[in-house]
């Protein structure tokens, strides 16, 4: 990190450092996730094209999850039974 704010003799600034570092970090994350061999992100056999386009599929999956209605489960309720012992 040879920037003028830390090293007075340097010609680069923090702005130039962040303009370079942020895209390189995002590119690295994109490549690492695309080459991930786990089945958690890509269930089944995913081709190279699907792996490269993972941000698009990730956004689509987020939209689908948000559209599904959430089911309310009351975990504290005691089930009611009829005379035969069946849950009502």
Secondary structure, DSSP 8 states (H G I E B T S, - for coil): --BTTTSTT--B-HHHHHHHHHHHHHHHHHHHHHT---TTTS-S---HHHHHTHHHHHHHHHHHHHHS------TT----B-TTS-B-
